[in-house]
């Protein structure tokens, strides 16, 4: 998914192409001899309780262990002092809490912070921390790369590599929480799936991770504080309605099918009418609204007529709009709309009665907007073949 606050890929290319990488990689990854152990970060409460039960233990052990792992940030069983010695020893021999490795950690002068995490197979993903008045948001990834090939998104240039496991998804929050606690920063209060990847195409692992985010024995975040952003995978949206109540954002970016199909090729499969109906069904009749993300592209989707068309399109959808100033990356054909144009576009939507905010760019000094991967990504994916599949199949 796409947001504009930081440029995931650009950071990868600049930092990780050289200097800071090797020094930054932490050694909290498992050793090769530990590979057969179960990583407890992969479990939500239900699956951990079942795992304990299968081992002849009481299911409530899951609550105790989850609290140690996710609330205390513990990664050693010896620290879990309300477990008996024998159980701790047994856990030591069969399980582990395997964190992501920090390959780089960059802090912006505006307080935002960006991590590059290295996975056990050498792939790298990024997470961004954005503190604001009264809240601190963590933007996380759900896949390595992305198959959906949105034309304005630098993540798309990497192609799709693989889905992240539950441990790798929740591991971003776990590691961020630990690192923030260590230096006294505000804890994460909100999580958004707006980093690399389409979360609804990694459904099971994403849902398990969101259960942990919402679990009182783990992060205890309310449904309003966990937001999944999708390009509009309609079957996934339907499935989501049955599985979860988290907040929803749609990468909209255009007021009509012709332009949206150009910007978000998935639109050729799931057109606006169908996607918006699925969004409407997801939020139901209550007071909840879908956040519509709209990246402002100069002379592409930013005219007065398009603002009016957008207002008409959303007339019957409970929605608010986030206007996102585009953050250009090398080789892109798009440019950012001017501040005046963005203001004018916003005013038209406001006057039509739609709550519209312009997202502030953050972290410019640590490489701008996320989801705009550029540069020296490591494409291990035979990208063209995969994109051929992605645009027709996903
Ligand atoms: S290609 Fe599209 S769906 Fe994938 S990360 Fe970029 S904006 Fe999101």
Boltz pocket constraint, residues with backbone or C-beta under 6 A from the ligand:
constraints:
  - pocket:
      binder: B
      contacts: [[A, 1], [A, 2], [A, 145], [A, 146], [A, 147], [A, 148], [A, 149], [A, 150], [A, 153], [A, 154], [A, 155], [A, 156], [A, 195], [A, 196], [A, 197], [A, 198], [A, 231], [A, 251], [A, 371]]
      max_distance: 6.0
